[in-house]
Amino acid sequence: MKTSTERKASLIPDNVLLVLLVVLVPRSLQAAELPNIVVFISDDLGRLETSIHGSKEVRTPTMDRLAAAGMTFDNAYVASPSCCPNRYSLLTGLMPARHGAHPNHSQPKTGTRFLMPLLQAMGYHIASFGKVAHGRRAFAGCDYNSPQAREMSKHVRAHFADQERDGPICLMVGDRRPHVAWSKESTYDPRRVSLPSHFIDTPETREHWARYLTDITGMDEELGRIYDFAKRRFGENFIFLFTSDHGGQWPLGKWNLYDSGTRIPLVVVWPGHIVAGQRTDAMVSWVDILPTLIDLAGGDAPGDIDGKSFAPVLLGKTKAHRDKIFTTHTGDGAMNIFPIRSVRMGQYKYIHNLRPDAWHTNHSDRHRKDGAGAYWDSWDEAAKSDPRAAAMVKRYYTRPEFELFDLDRDPFELDNLAGDSAYQKKLAKLRSALASWTTSQDDELLPHRDPYLTSEPLPDMRRSR
């Protein structure tokens, strides 16, 4: 004898049942078929301190595995070279002047939209581990947040151990390394490491550099554990993206708009979709990351954000993405008050130092803590007798208003062409492009507080160590 439900179903014509199956069933299947997403973020990792971007000594075998399995970007840039503004740019797809958290340790404007809710609305379970948002906070669209920034893979495995989810997962993992303070124990020999050319070679510098490299290798090991988890959990149905939030806390790195502060590693893997072992010179920005992931998952990002999807590059449909890369920096509390804006077009980078009458200074040289900037005392001592060391220290603290670099010829940005008569047309073109863009951003081009003027001595903040 038929139940009431069966009797009602038998009254529905076959063609109507077919329509219901077509409309309703795929909706439930679609969520299960969407690609899982894993984003792994390193903290304060310079691009050149990786094996995939030319380092012959740092050990980053997981990055090598990712590069062999996916696409490596040689021209990926952050929006800003400090944690807070750049991480909010990731989560909103907006540049700092638009989301409002321009200085470090600030908050976005009220009403700022985040992009993760778009993935959440598509059925994604969004889990964050470690430092993803600034301050390790939960963020809009986050279903689960674990703020512990060490051994994240253990917490990831524990969270998903007993969970069988029909819908897709978006896993965000942020490792605090190689953010200062660096590990006390080093797995690299300070006597044998190679220092960047603009460093002053002292034993103290070598010791700190070896500790920095040690943390990079430790982060790479954790990256490997998360990558292996993704492969076990998702099979081949996952997109894996690895990147860093900006360069390391070294002179001309973090808090600077030179490439050592703003140009970062970026590798994307998607088995069966992204051809393995590729490299691209397409220029992309951190504001592009979430629009790209939303696009790859079949969703639509808002059209009024600064970010735009580079999915066509990943899928081999085009080789180019942006013709201009803009980066911005305002400052960080009392340590760093030096607003800067820049644009890269082709092989040229133009930097506008908005307050050339102020000292450029930050945590490293102000606090000089062990495992961070303690090597600065040896730089000051070297500068007393070594003209080259004195010139390096001077370049760090004082900047001209305009800087222009040919990145093909001068990748470490040591030769400022802004005063060269042969480059005045190029300089004018880049200045105009940057001015138009900052106007479109409603960027006030102001420091977040009164800067330290070069007419006065540098403030002594070492007493607060």
Buried (B, 14 or more C-beta within 10 A) or exposed (E): EEEEEEEEEEEEEEEEEEEEEEEEEEEEEBBEEBBBBBBBBBBBBBBBBBBBBEBEEBBBEBBBBBBEBBBBBBBBBBBBBBBBBBBBBBBBBBBBBBBBBBBBEBEBEEEBBBBBBBBBEBBBBBBBBBBBBBEBEBBBBBBBBBBEBEEBBBBBBEBBEEEEEEBBBBBBBBBBBBBBBBBEEBEBEBEEBEEBEBBBEBEBBBBBBBBBBBBBBBBBBBBBBBBEBBBEBBEEBBBBBBBBBBBBBBBBBBBBBBBBBBBBBBBBBBBEBBEEEBEBEBBBBBBBBBBBBBBBBEBEBBEEBBBBBBBBBBBEEEEEBBEBBBBBBBBBBEBBBBBBBBBBBEEBBBBBBBBBEBBBBBBBBBBBBBBBBBBBBBBBBBBEEBEEBBEBBEBBBBBEEBBBBBBEEBBBBEEBBBEEEEBEEBBEBBBEBBBEBBEEBEBEBEBBEEBBEBEEEEEEBBEEE
